[in-house]
Amino acid sequence: MRFDVTILGSSSATPIYNRNPTAQALNINERFYLIDCGEGTQQQMLRFDIKSSRIDYIFISHLHGDHYLGLVGLLSSLHLNGRKKPITLFGPAHLKEIIDIQFLYSETTLHFDLVFVAINPLQSEVILDNQDVIVETIVLDHRIACTGFLFRQKKRLRKINKEKVEELGVPVEYYSALKRGVDYFAVNGTVHPNSELTNSPDEPMAYAYCSDTLYNESYFEKIAKVDLLYHEATFAHDMLERANTTHHTTAWQAGEVARITGAKKLIIGHFSARYKTLNELLDEARSVFPNTELAIEGKTFVIGT
Amino acid sequence: MRFDVTILGSSSATPIYNRNPTAQALNINERFYLIDCGEGTQQQMLRFDIKSSRIDYIFISHLHGDHYLGLVGLLSSLHLNGRKKPITLFGPAHLKEIIDIQFLYSETTLHFDLVFVAINPLQSEVILDNQDVIVETIVLDHRIACTGFLFRQKKRLRKINKEKVEELGVPVEYYSALKRGVDYFAVNGTVHPNSELTNSPDEPMAYAYCSDTLYNESYFEKIAKVDLLYHEATFAHDMLERANTTHHTTAWQAGEVARITGAKKLIIGHFSARYKTLNELLDEARSVFPNTELAIEGKTFVIGT
């Protein structure tokens, strides 16, 4: 099952020429889960060939413009392109007002259902549980209410050993039971233990998205041992005071978060416009947590690799 | 005096990869007048090196997202980049609400004055009159209230003939009067007619911006004989029915508007996403009005040439 994330934007509040505000497209089993939607996200999706028609869920972390200003444009384009399938949108309660007032004055009535789910900013909650994934909020520490998102794959079914079942002539109707771990009783009375006919499923993977936030241990437990951690790293550590004032994290601190919470891999992003190149931030995070990568726009990270 | 317009976006409602929603930067005497501000306008300004710090006025034609969704992001970036100078924003009355609610929930208090002027959508009015230009609204015919903008340069002062005034030893203190057309009385009593010492100023030029609109003769008089006409041309003429339903113009009709109103030159833009290349639209408009150009993003048109 696909479980990967493509970076659509990596800048913080003010974009620079080659960096767009925050957005990520998470592909889970060929459906897109869009995380944040900064201005220009629909253009970035065109650029990197992410089909917006395949977005089923959108998650908005908070109401600073660099995390949501592309949303009304994206929804409008989906509408104009004939979308009929619903979209579920998770975000701060006031986001609904912001969207409604703009569609009101543009006299737009969407042709699809926009199911809005207001996020409780005060405590972590499961906000989505479907066949592929469970999504929980992460309470972050920013200047305004802000939540991250933890995507944890569902435990998968066992995988059928095709060679073995064909050798034994197991009827296709039994496959579903085999995948659930049931033993196979052959017509001659022989019992074949499930473990002979199936292999263990892939371990469920977890992806945590943490932006924007002050370094704060309060959310560490929630993101413990994820396979991939995206954490903002707006500044280098020599700007710690500025990071504290603006409720952001330094690259060194992002490395610390990954190290302390036992992440397998770290991506840093949400870079301040002051950094024209990003080596300094990458080196700094790697000095604490070597398995760190930069959130390069257009790059896809397979979660668990 | 500079009087030119740079195209920042040329797509209609849904952007395509290489075309952004509508925005134009009009440079009048080294100050920028931004006309419409579709999503991604601030990124386009970075791309084409249009200094957003030099924007003094912003004009929003109507409240369809492809004409204003970049505005809150642009204002936020100006704020974060330390702007102190006021900006005057002209637009539909409800635009103020849309901006206010977003700054309210992001807890943003701009460090500069945003002077909002609500446009009367029902009749043409002078909305700005400064040392360089007079701006009037053009009442267009769209699905929701929409106004175009007519920028007419102020009549300039006469130009001093440097050689002649130096030859006669005219004191510098007289220059300002000479520019206003006053004759020169030399100390020996001789009267030098102003026409001997100065040359006629450049003729004031006019630029009309018409987007979005149905072809409708009601606005033709207002834009008569402009030096440069920008007119939307969302569709080719074989899509006339669709143009009528959606209150847009075809390329053939845009050519007709330029021909009938006596424009000197026409730029067409606001192209539907269905046109991957634009030759068809250009050829069609030129078949009626030969001096037509496409609104190519990044291209600057000097008004009056």
Interface residues (C-beta under 8 A of the other chain):
Chain A: A13 T14 P15 I16 Y17 N20 P21 E39 G40 Q42 Q43 L46 R47 L63 H64 G65 D66 L69 G70 V72 G73 S76 S77 L80 N81 P92 H94 E97 I98 I101 Q102 Y105 S106 E107 R143 I144
Chain B: A13 T14 P15 I16 Y17 N20 P21 E39 G40 Q42 Q43 L46 R47 L63 H64 G65 D66 L69 G70 V72 G73 S76 S77 L80 N81 P92 H94 E97 I98 I101 Q102 Y105 S106 E107 R143 I144
